[in-house]
Amino acid sequence: MSRSLHPAVIEAVQRQVPFRLIEKLTRVQLLILDDFETHSLTDQQRFHLFEIGDERYQKRRAILITA
């Protein structure tokens, strides 16, 4: 079962993602980032998003990104 977390991800990234949320986003089976390119991110937000992607890669978890 997969869930679209797009609104939660964007909101979290815009508010300096706390560590607990990063952990939660790395544990879900499938992370979906919908309309990803429609939002501009700060350097810090990009860093947090990279952390999420890196953790998911190490745990062999899928990310689906749409533009």
C-alpha positions in Angstrom: 0.0 0.0 0.0 1.4 3.4 -1.0 0.4 6.8 0.1 1.0 10.2 -1.5 2.9 12.4 1.0 3.4 15.3 -1.3 1.6 18.0 0.8 3.3 16.8 4.0 6.7 16.8 2.3 6.4 20.2 0.9 5.1 21.7 4.1 7.8 20.0 6.1 10.6 21.1 3.8 9.4 24.7 3.9 9.5 24.7 7.7 13.0 23.2 8.3 12.3 19.5 8.5 12.7 18.1 12.0 14.6 14.8 12.5 11.6 12.8 13.4 9.8 13.6 10.2 12.9 12.7 8.2 12.8 9.3 9.9 9.2 8.8 9.1 9.6 9.8 5.4 12.5 7.3 5.1 10.4 4.4 6.5 7.4 4.5 4.2 7.4 1.9 1.4 6.9 4.4 -1.4 7.5 8.2 -1.2 5.7 10.2 -3.9 6.7 13.8 -4.6 4.0 15.2 -6.9 4.4 18.5 -8.8 7.9 18.7 -7.4 9.4 21.3 -9.6 6.6 23.8 -8.9 8.1 24.9 -5.6 11.4 26.7 -5.1 13.5 25.6 -2.2 16.1 27.3 -0.1 19.6 25.7 0.4 18.6 24.4 3.8 15.4 22.9 2.4 17.3 21.2 -0.4 19.8 19.8 2.1 16.9 18.2 4.1 15.4 16.8 1.0 18.8 15.4 0.0 19.0 13.8 3.5 15.6 12.1 2.9 16.6 10.9 -0.5 20.0 9.6 0.7 18.4 7.7 3.6 15.8 6.2 1.4 18.5 5.1 -1.1 20.6 3.4 1.6 17.4 1.6 2.8 16.5 0.6 -0.8 13.2 2.5 -0.6 11.5 3.9 -3.7 10.8 7.6 -4.5 8.4 8.5 -7.3 8.9 12.1 -8.5 6.5 13.9 -10.9 7.0 17.4 -12.3 
